[in-house]
Amino acid sequence: MELISKTDEKMKFVAEIDVSLANAIRRSVSEIPTLAISEADIYKNDSALYDEIIAHRLGLVPLKNKKLKKDEDIELKIKVKGKGERTEVLSGSLGEDVVYKDMPIVLLEEGQEIELIARAKTGIALNHSRFSPGMIFYKHLPKIKISNDGEKNSELAELYPKVFKFIGGKLKVEDASECDLDQEDVSSYKGISIEFGNEIVFGIESWGQIKPKDIFIEACDVLKENLAKVVKGID
């Protein structure tokens, strides 16, 4: 495995793996247990937004993932009164379980109030998208070959600056993992060939509940558990 880039929210790496296995891992992300707000009791809402809209926004707020027992939930409360011309109620009002504190929930004018209790529980995105921790996507890593004639194609560096660079009068590959081209796309450029092998470029994006690396690991664990159930069923 070759790591290409990594941040708190995104990760990209290259691995030699069968495409069917890569797809199985990708689909298994939807079965990673993730904490999310699933219910909300709104006791007071003087804002311009309907209760349903506020409840929908609450369900989109990423929460720090916790392992809860079956049917266990946690409560998060909001009680804010508008002061001045405009009061912005942010996700941080829900408490320390929120990943991003500055997500907007609602605006309150002078004297307007909102009071609610939200309940979060563990679920999987296979049942509802609010439980999605992120996503995995992949593509084949292209093998780009540039012959002596191909080194003159400076236009490719202008069109695809992330993939090619033109230095010292010669075209070179900057980052093959950024390439979404195939041989047909470069057929008009002499001396350029693009082929594909068994190497896969994985991209992982996290919504904040789980680190990108852990999303991949937990997706593999889910796949392993599902395969074990199949084997047990056969036995």
C-alpha positions as CSV (number, residue, x, y, z in Angstrom):
1,M,0.0,0.0,0.0
2,E,1.2,3.5,-0.9
3,L,-0.2,6.5,1.0
4,I,-0.7,9.5,-1.3
5,S,-2.4,12.0,1.0
6,K,-4.0,12.2,4.5
7,T,-5.9,14.8,6.5
8,D,-8.4,14.6,9.4
9,E,-11.2,14.3,6.9
10,K,-9.7,12.8,3.7
11,M,-7.3,10.0,2.8
12,K,-6.0,8.7,-0.5
13,F,-3.8,5.6,-1.1
14,V,-2.9,3.0,-3.7
15,A,-3.3,-0.7,-3.2
16,E,-3.1,-3.8,-5.4
17,I,-6.4,-5.4,-4.9
18,D,-9.1,-7.1,-6.9
19,V,-11.8,-4.7,-8.0
20,S,-14.7,-6.9,-6.7
21,L,-13.1,-6.8,-3.2
22,A,-12.7,-3.1,-3.4
23,N,-16.4,-2.7,-4.3
24,A,-17.4,-5.0,-1.4
25,I,-15.4,-2.8,1.0
26,R,-17.0,0.3,-0.4
27,R,-20.5,-1.0,0.1
28,S,-19.7,-2.1,3.6
29,V,-19.3,1.5,4.8
30,S,-23.1,1.6,4.9
31,E,-23.1,-1.0,7.7
32,I,-20.7,0.7,10.1
33,P,-22.5,1.5,13.4
34,T,-22.6,5.3,13.7
35,L,-24.2,7.7,16.2
36,A,-26.7,10.2,14.9
37,I,-29.8,12.2,16.1
38,S,-32.9,10.2,15.2
39,E,-35.6,11.9,17.2
40,A,-36.4,15.4,18.5
41,D,-39.0,16.7,20.9
42,I,-39.5,20.4,20.1
43,Y,-41.3,22.1,23.0
44,K,-41.0,25.6,21.7
45,N,-40.2,27.1,18.3
46,D,-40.9,30.7,17.6
47,S,-38.5,30.8,14.6
48,A,-39.4,31.1,10.9
49,L,-38.6,27.4,10.3
50,Y,-41.0,24.5,10.7
51,D,-40.3,21.9,13.3
52,E,-39.7,19.3,10.6
53,I,-36.9,21.5,9.0
54,I,-35.1,21.9,12.3
55,A,-35.4,18.2,13.0
56,H,-33.9,17.4,9.6
57,R,-31.0,19.8,10.3
58,L,-30.4,18.1,13.6
59,G,-30.1,14.7,11.9
60,L,-27.4,16.1,9.7
61,V,-25.1,17.2,12.5
62,P,-22.1,14.8,12.9
63,L,-21.7,13.5,16.4
64,K,-18.6,12.0,18.0
65,N,-19.1,8.3,17.6
66,K,-19.7,6.2,20.7
67,K,-20.4,2.6,21.3
68,L,-23.9,2.4,22.8
69,K,-25.8,-0.7,24.0
70,K,-28.8,-1.9,22.1
71,D,-31.8,0.5,22.4
72,E,-29.6,3.0,24.4
73,D,-29.6,6.6,23.4
74,I,-28.1,10.0,24.6
75,E,-30.0,13.3,25.0
76,L,-28.8,16.6,23.6
77,K,-30.7,19.8,24.5
78,I,-31.1,23.3,23.1
79,K,-32.7,26.2,24.9
80,V,-32.0,29.6,23.4
81,K,-33.8,32.9,23.4
82,G,-33.1,35.5,20.7
83,K,-31.3,38.7,21.8
84,G,-30.8,41.7,19.6
85,E,-31.6,41.9,15.9
86,R,-30.5,38.3,15.1
87,T,-29.3,35.3,17.2
88,E,-27.7,32.4,15.3
89,V,-28.3,29.0,17.0
90,L,-25.3,26.8,16.1
91,S,-24.8,23.0,16.4
92,G,-22.4,23.7,19.4
93,S,-25.5,24.5,21.4
94,L,-26.1,20.7,21.6
95,G,-23.1,20.2,23.7
96,E,-19.7,18.5,23.6
97,D,-20.9,15.5,21.6
98,V,-21.0,17.5,18.4
99,V,-18.0,17.3,15.9
100,Y,-18.4,20.7,14.2
101,K,-19.6,23.4,16.6
102,D,-20.5,26.1,13.9
103,M,-23.1,24.3,11.8
104,P,-26.2,26.6,11.6
105,I,-29.5,25.3,13.0
106,V,-31.8,28.3,13.0
107,L,-31.9,32.1,13.3
108,L,-33.9,33.8,16.1
109,E,-35.1,37.3,16.1
110,E,-35.5,39.4,19.3
111,G,-37.6,37.5,21.9
112,Q,-38.0,34.4,19.8
113,E,-37.2,31.1,21.6
114,I,-36.4,27.5,20.7
115,E,-36.4,24.7,23.2
116,L,-35.9,21.0,22.3
117,I,-34.5,17.7,23.4
118,A,-32.9,15.5,20.7
119,R,-32.1,11.9,21.1
120,A,-29.2,10.2,19.4
121,K,-28.8,6.5,18.9
122,T,-26.5,4.1,16.9
123,G,-27.6,3.0,13.5
124,I,-26.3,2.1,10.0
125,A,-26.6,4.0,6.8
126,L,-28.2,0.9,5.1
127,N,-31.3,1.9,7.1
128,H,-31.0,5.7,6.9
129,S,-28.4,8.0,5.5
130,R,-28.1,10.1,8.7
131,F,-26.0,7.2,10.1
132,S,-23.4,7.5,7.3
133,P,-19.9,8.1,8.6
134,G,-18.5,9.0,5.2
135,M,-17.7,7.3,1.9
136,I,-15.1,5.2,0.1
137,F,-14.6,5.5,-3.7
138,Y,-12.0,4.0,-6.0
139,K,-10.7,3.8,-9.5
140,H,-7.9,2.0,-11.4
141,L,-4.5,3.7,-11.2
142,P,-3.4,4.5,-14.8
143,K,0.1,3.7,-16.0
144,I,1.0,6.7,-18.1
145,K,3.9,6.3,-20.6
146,I,5.5,9.3,-22.4
147,S,7.8,8.6,-25.3
148,N,10.3,11.1,-26.8
149,D,7.6,12.3,-29.2
150,G,5.1,12.7,-26.3
151,E,7.4,14.9,-24.3
152,K,6.5,17.8,-26.7
153,N,2.8,17.8,-25.7
154,S,2.9,20.9,-23.5
155,E,-0.9,21.3,-24.0
156,L,-1.6,18.4,-21.7
157,A,0.1,20.2,-18.8
158,E,-2.1,23.2,-19.4
159,L,-5.3,21.1,-19.6
160,Y,-4.5,18.7,-16.7
161,P,-2.1,20.5,-14.4
162,K,-2.7,18.0,-11.6
163,V,-1.7,15.1,-13.8
164,F,1.1,16.5,-16.0
165,K,3.8,19.1,-15.7
166,F,6.0,20.7,-18.4
167,I,9.5,21.3,-17.2
168,G,12.7,22.0,-19.2
169,G,10.8,21.6,-22.4
170,K,9.6,18.1,-21.5
171,L,6.2,16.7,-20.5
172,K,6.3,14.7,-17.3
173,V,3.8,12.9,-15.0
174,E,3.0,14.9,-11.9
175,D,0.4,12.6,-10.2
176,A,-1.1,9.6,-12.0
177,S,-3.6,9.1,-9.2
178,E,-5.3,12.4,-10.3
179,C,-5.8,11.1,-13.8
180,D,-9.3,10.3,-15.1
181,L,-8.2,9.8,-18.7
182,D,-7.9,6.7,-20.8
183,Q,-6.2,5.9,-24.1
184,E,-9.1,7.2,-26.2
185,D,-8.8,10.6,-24.4
186,V,-5.2,11.0,-25.4
187,S,-5.3,9.3,-28.8
188,S,-4.8,12.7,-30.6
189,Y,-1.5,13.2,-28.7
190,K,1.4,11.4,-30.3
191,G,3.7,9.5,-27.9
192,I,1.2,9.2,-25.0
193,S,-0.1,5.9,-23.8
194,I,-2.4,5.1,-20.8
195,E,-2.9,1.5,-19.6
196,F,-4.4,0.0,-16.5
197,G,-3.2,-2.8,-14.2
198,N,-4.4,-4.2,-10.8
199,E,-3.6,-1.2,-8.7
200,I,-6.5,0.7,-7.2
201,V,-6.6,4.3,-6.0
202,F,-8.8,4.5,-2.9
203,G,-10.3,7.8,-1.7
204,I,-12.0,8.1,1.7
205,E,-14.0,11.0,3.0
206,S,-15.2,11.3,6.5
207,W,-18.1,13.4,7.7
208,G,-16.3,13.8,11.0
209,Q,-17.7,11.0,13.2
210,I,-14.8,8.5,12.4
211,K,-11.4,9.1,11.0
212,P,-10.9,8.1,7.3
213,K,-8.4,5.3,8.3
214,D,-10.9,3.9,10.8
215,I,-13.7,4.0,8.2
216,F,-11.7,1.7,5.9
217,I,-10.8,-0.6,8.8
218,E,-14.3,-0.8,10.2
219,A,-15.7,-1.4,6.7
220,C,-13.3,-4.4,6.3
221,D,-14.4,-5.7,9.8
222,V,-18.1,-5.4,8.7
223,L,-17.3,-7.4,5.5
224,K,-15.4,-10.0,7.5
225,E,-18.4,-10.4,9.9
226,N,-20.9,-10.8,7.0
227,L,-18.7,-13.4,5.3
228,A,-18.4,-15.3,8.5
229,K,-22.2,-15.4,8.7
230,V,-22.3,-16.8,5.2
231,V,-19.8,-19.5,6.0
232,K,-21.7,-20.4,9.2
233,G,-24.9,-20.7,7.2
234,I,-23.3,-23.0,4.8
235,D,-21.9,-25.2,7.6
